[in-house]
Amino acid sequence: MKRGISFLLPNLYGAPLADLLSPVDLTAYNWLVDGVESYIIEEDTLGGPLFPNSIETIDGGRFKERIGTGRHYLIFVDIKAFPAGSKVHEVEDYGQFTSSGCELALIIVDSVYAALYCKDQELLARLKENAVRQGYEDVAYITDDNDFRTRLAAF
């Protein structure tokens, strides 16, 4: 079974969240964000945090605006998407992911290593196609057989 995709992001300033999540209707979800180390780019240098609170829940409209406005730089990020109106809570591992209302889980580590888990297999295929189109390297499906993660978190 396909659980998600893994890939390498370019280590550049830009809008990587908006780019990689472009196939997703961001407004259909509430987003639980742990933006451990994610920054807004100001005058070609790291500025304030992209996600000011250590862990926050953001509605889809605000999330879309935040990730689509200006340039940013991600070092460590842990993002989970829950259908709008559903209960938002921490999801620590794949077992909790499958039994919860969480639909997407995105983990970025050291600015380049990304894993995106998605329950909807059609959306997962579109996300993989998008990752290839964006030019991300080493795009591959995460499956039951090759998933090494014990936790769905950046740390």
C-alpha positions as CSV (number, residue, x, y, z in Angstrom):
1,M,0.0,0.0,0.0
2,K,1.2,3.5,-0.8
3,R,1.4,5.7,2.3
4,G,3.0,8.8,0.8
5,I,5.9,10.2,-1.1
6,S,9.5,11.1,-0.1
7,F,11.6,13.6,-2.0
8,L,14.4,16.1,-1.7
9,L,13.5,19.8,-1.8
10,P,15.9,22.4,-3.3
11,N,17.7,24.2,-0.6
12,L,16.6,27.6,-1.7
13,Y,14.4,30.5,-0.6
14,G,11.0,30.5,-2.1
15,A,7.5,29.2,-1.5
16,P,8.1,25.5,-1.1
17,L,4.9,24.8,0.8
18,A,2.7,26.5,-1.7
19,D,4.6,24.8,-4.5
20,L,4.5,21.2,-3.2
21,L,0.9,21.5,-1.8
22,S,-0.5,23.1,-5.0
23,P,-2.7,20.0,-5.9
24,V,-4.4,20.3,-2.5
25,D,-7.5,22.4,-1.8
26,L,-5.8,24.1,1.2
27,T,-9.1,25.8,2.3
28,A,-10.8,22.4,2.8
29,Y,-8.6,21.7,5.9
30,N,-7.6,23.0,9.2
31,W,-3.8,22.8,9.6
32,L,-1.9,21.7,12.7
33,V,1.5,23.3,12.2
34,D,4.7,22.9,14.2
35,G,7.0,25.3,12.3
36,V,9.9,24.5,14.5
37,E,12.3,26.3,12.3
38,S,10.6,28.1,9.4
39,Y,11.4,31.7,8.5
40,I,10.1,34.5,6.3
41,I,12.7,35.9,4.0
42,E,13.3,39.6,4.5
43,E,15.8,41.4,2.3
44,D,17.4,38.1,1.2
45,T,18.1,37.0,4.8
46,L,16.2,35.0,7.4
47,G,13.5,37.2,9.1
48,G,10.8,36.4,11.6
49,P,9.1,33.0,11.9
50,L,6.7,31.9,9.2
51,F,4.7,30.2,11.9
52,P,5.1,32.4,15.0
53,N,3.6,30.0,17.6
54,S,5.5,26.8,18.3
55,I,2.4,24.7,17.6
56,E,-0.7,26.3,16.1
57,T,-3.9,25.4,14.3
58,I,-4.6,27.5,11.2
59,D,-7.7,27.5,9.1
60,G,-7.3,26.7,5.5
61,G,-7.7,30.3,4.2
62,R,-5.1,31.7,6.6
63,F,-2.8,28.8,5.9
64,K,-3.1,29.3,2.1
65,E,-2.4,33.1,2.5
66,R,0.6,32.5,4.8
67,I,2.4,30.0,2.7
68,G,1.6,31.8,-0.6
69,T,2.7,35.3,0.4
70,G,6.4,36.2,0.0
71,R,9.4,33.9,0.2
72,H,10.3,31.7,3.1
73,Y,12.8,29.1,4.2
74,L,12.1,25.9,6.0
75,I,14.5,24.0,8.1
76,F,12.3,21.8,10.3
77,V,8.5,21.7,9.8
78,D,5.7,19.3,10.8
79,I,2.3,19.9,9.3
80,K,-0.9,17.9,9.5
81,A,-4.2,18.5,7.7
82,F,-7.6,17.7,9.1
83,P,-10.9,18.2,7.2
84,A,-12.4,21.6,8.1
85,G,-14.8,21.2,11.1
86,S,-13.1,18.0,12.4
87,K,-11.1,17.7,15.6
88,V,-7.5,18.7,15.2
89,H,-5.0,16.8,17.4
90,E,-1.4,15.6,17.4
91,V,-0.7,12.5,15.4
92,E,2.5,10.9,16.5
93,D,2.9,7.8,14.3
94,Y,1.5,6.1,11.2
95,G,-0.9,4.0,13.2
96,Q,-2.5,7.1,14.7
97,F,-2.5,8.7,11.3
98,T,-4.5,5.9,9.7
99,S,-7.0,5.8,12.6
100,S,-7.5,9.5,12.9
101,G,-9.2,12.2,10.9
102,C,-5.8,13.5,9.7
103,E,-5.7,13.4,5.9
104,L,-2.2,14.7,5.2
105,A,1.1,14.8,7.1
106,L,4.1,16.7,5.9
107,I,7.5,16.5,7.5
108,I,10.5,18.5,6.4
109,V,13.9,17.9,8.0
110,D,17.2,19.8,7.4
111,S,15.6,21.9,4.7
112,V,15.7,19.3,2.0
113,Y,14.4,15.9,3.3
114,A,10.6,15.7,2.9
115,A,8.0,13.0,3.5
116,L,4.4,13.6,2.7
117,Y,1.8,11.1,3.9
118,C,-1.7,11.1,2.3
119,K,-4.7,8.9,2.8
120,D,-6.4,9.8,-0.5
121,Q,-4.6,7.6,-3.2
122,E,-5.7,9.8,-6.1
123,L,-4.5,13.0,-4.4
124,L,-1.3,11.2,-3.5
125,A,-0.7,10.4,-7.2
126,R,-1.3,14.1,-8.1
127,L,1.1,15.1,-5.3
128,K,3.8,12.8,-6.7
129,E,3.2,14.1,-10.3
130,N,3.5,17.6,-8.9
131,A,6.8,16.8,-7.1
132,V,8.3,15.5,-10.3
133,R,7.0,18.5,-12.2
134,Q,8.5,20.9,-9.6
135,G,11.9,19.2,-10.2
136,Y,12.3,17.7,-6.7
137,E,14.9,15.0,-6.6
138,D,14.5,11.3,-5.6
139,V,10.7,11.4,-5.7
140,A,9.5,7.9,-4.5
141,Y,6.5,6.4,-3.0
142,I,6.6,5.5,0.7
143,T,5.0,2.1,1.1
144,D,4.3,-0.5,3.8
145,D,7.6,-2.2,2.8
146,N,10.0,0.8,2.8
147,D,8.7,3.2,5.4
148,F,11.4,3.6,8.0
149,R,9.7,6.3,10.1
150,T,8.6,5.4,13.6
151,R,7.2,8.8,14.2
152,L,5.4,11.3,12.0
153,A,7.3,14.3,13.3
154,A,10.3,16.4,12.4
155,F,12.0,15.5,15.7
